Amino acid sequence: MSPPTDDITSVIFSPKDDHLLATSWHKSVSLWEVHGTSVPNSRYVQQGPALCSCFSSDGQYVFSGGGDKVVYMAPLSHFHH
């Protein structure tokens, strides 16, 4: 899995562990382990540009939104296959 191929629109650190979440104009929401590799551990793709993201206060869920005017929610376990 490669890094996003378009501009990054947001970056946020998890409040509970060593994860970093990034969104991009390329419609992707990518999760990295901060002390891991330079490529994302996992990602999901939205229908429109992904413009913002956040973690739930307990760090167990990821939320994102963007150009398609939809808010997405995914459990952190979705990223760990």
C-alpha positions as CSV (number, residue, x, y, z in Angstrom):
1,M,0.0,0.0,0.0
2,S,1.4,3.4,-1.0
3,P,1.0,6.8,0.6
4,P,-1.8,9.1,-0.8
5,T,-1.1,10.3,-4.3
6,D,-2.7,13.7,-3.8
7,D,-2.6,16.6,-1.2
8,I,-3.1,15.7,2.4
9,T,-6.1,17.6,3.9
10,S,-5.9,16.6,7.5
11,V,-3.6,14.8,10.0
12,I,-4.5,13.8,13.5
13,F,-3.0,11.7,16.3
14,S,-5.0,9.1,18.3
15,P,-5.7,10.2,21.9
16,K,-5.0,6.7,23.2
17,D,-2.2,5.0,21.2
18,D,0.5,5.5,18.5
19,H,-1.7,5.9,15.5
20,L,-1.8,8.7,13.0
21,L,-4.8,9.3,10.7
22,A,-4.6,11.3,7.4
23,T,-7.1,12.3,4.8
24,S,-6.5,13.4,1.2
25,W,-8.1,14.8,-1.9
26,H,-7.6,11.4,-3.4
27,K,-10.7,10.3,-1.3
28,S,-8.6,8.2,1.1
29,V,-8.5,7.9,4.9
30,S,-5.2,6.3,5.9
31,L,-4.0,4.9,9.2
32,W,-0.3,4.7,10.2
33,E,1.4,3.4,13.3
34,V,3.6,6.3,14.4
35,H,6.6,4.1,15.1
36,G,6.0,1.9,12.0
37,T,6.8,2.2,8.3
38,S,6.4,5.1,6.0
39,V,3.4,3.5,4.3
40,P,-0.1,3.3,5.7
41,N,-1.1,0.2,7.6
42,S,-4.6,0.4,6.1
43,R,-7.0,2.8,4.4
44,Y,-10.6,3.2,3.3
45,V,-11.9,5.3,0.4
46,Q,-14.8,7.7,0.5
47,Q,-17.0,8.7,-2.5
48,G,-15.6,12.3,-2.5
49,P,-12.4,14.1,-1.3
50,A,-11.7,13.3,2.3
51,L,-11.3,16.7,4.0
52,C,-11.3,16.0,7.8
53,S,-11.0,13.2,10.3
54,C,-10.9,12.5,14.0
55,F,-10.7,9.7,16.6
56,S,-13.4,9.0,19.2
57,S,-12.3,10.1,22.7
58,D,-11.5,6.4,23.6
59,G,-9.5,6.0,20.3
60,Q,-11.7,3.0,19.2
61,Y,-13.5,4.7,16.3
62,V,-12.4,6.8,13.3
63,F,-14.7,9.5,11.8
64,S,-14.2,11.3,8.5
65,G,-16.0,13.6,6.2
66,G,-15.5,15.4,2.9
67,G,-16.7,16.5,-0.4
68,D,-19.5,14.0,-0.7
69,K,-21.2,15.6,2.4
70,V,-21.2,12.2,4.3
71,V,-19.7,11.5,7.7
72,Y,-18.1,8.0,7.8
73,M,-17.5,6.1,11.0
74,A,-15.3,3.0,11.2
75,P,-14.1,1.0,14.2
76,L,-10.4,1.0,14.6
77,S,-10.5,-2.8,14.3
78,H,-11.6,-2.2,10.6
79,F,-8.0,-1.1,10.0
80,H,-6.3,-4.2,11.5
81,H,-6.8,-7.1,9.2
